Amino acid sequence: MKMADAKQKRNEQLKRWIGSETDLEPPVVKRKKTKVKFDDGAVFLAACSSGDTEEVLRLLERGADINYANVDGLTALHQVVN
């Protein structure tokens, strides 16, 4: 297929598209992606569980609650002994 033939076919496609149902659809507005923000207590428990001492110290300096418990009642102490 020659380039001229391809361009002609594309122009024909575009002519058929103008006014089609797809062309008449309203544009889809993309929403801004939201970021997940975890509670400091949950981050503290995860850091304790993974043994990330630098993160644990950083969170403690920021005022993390060492008595924070998850929905199952587990605290940082429970996390580090498992």
N, C-alpha and C positions, 0 to 999 in steps of 0.2 A: 504494500500500500504506500502510495506516495504521500509526502507531507501535505500537499495541497488537498488530497482526498481526505486525509485525516482531519484537517482544519474544516473542510466543508461538512463532514459528518458531525463534528463537534458543534458547529454553528446550527445545524439542523436540530441537534439535541437541545441546545439552549433555546431555540425558538419554540420547541414543543414544551419545554419546561415552564416558560413564561406563561403565567395564568393557570398553571396546573394546581392541583390541591396542595402539593408540597410547597410550591412557591407562595401560595396564599396563607400558609400556616404562619401564625405569629412567631416571631423569633423567641427562642428559648433563652430566658435570662438565667445565667449561671450565678449561683449564690457563692459568696465568699466561703472558702473552706474554713471550718471552725476547728480550732485546736483543742485537744483534750487536756484539761488541767486537773491533775490529781491533787487531792488534799495533801498538805504537808505531812500529816500523820501517816497516810498511806505510803507516801514516798519514804518516810522514815522507817516504816515497817519493812518495806521492800529492800531498803539499803541494809538494814540489820540482817534480814534473811539471806541476802547474797554475800554478806561479809564485807561490804564496801565501807571500810572504816573512814576513808576520807569524806565520803558523802554523809555518813552518820555524824561526824564531827562538824561538818559544814551546817547540817540541819540543826544540830544542837546549838551552834552559835547563833542561828537565826531564831532560836526559841522553840524548837520542836518539843512537843510534850512527850516525855519518856513513858508516861502512863497511858498513852493513846492505845485504844483497843479497836480491833476490827469488828465486823458484825458478829463474828464467832466468839468474841471476847478475848482473842489472842493479843498479847502485848509484845513489845520488842524483846522482852526477856524470853517469852515463849519462842520467838523466831530464832534467837541465837542459840538456843539449846537443842533445837531440832536438827 
